[in-house]
Amino acid sequence: MSDVPALPSTTIRPGDRRYPAMSRGFNQRWIAEPEYVRLVRTPDEVAAALTTA
């Protein structure tokens, strides 16, 4: 384990320049416009993201 504090997860919302690339998948038949995209780094962040989703 590292003594470096973990960075918080990142939430990307519409209007962010990264949003179009992060909200598109490879199957372009299914186009979604999620409220946000959450970038997580640890299993704990995944659990927290799922809890709030």
Rosetta blueprint (number, residue, H / E / L):
1 M L
2 S L
3 D L
4 V L
5 P L
6 A L
7 L L
8 P L
9 S L
10 T E
11 T E
12 I E
13 R L
14 P L
15 G L
16 D L
17 R L
18 R L
19 Y H
20 P H
21 A H
22 M H
23 S L
24 R L
25 G L
26 F L
27 N L
28 Q L
29 R L
30 W L
31 I L
32 A L
33 E L
34 P L
35 E L
36 Y L
37 V E
38 R E
39 L E
40 V L
41 R L
42 T L
43 P H
44 D H
45 E H
46 V H
47 A H
48 A H
49 A H
50 L H
51 T H
52 T H
53 A L
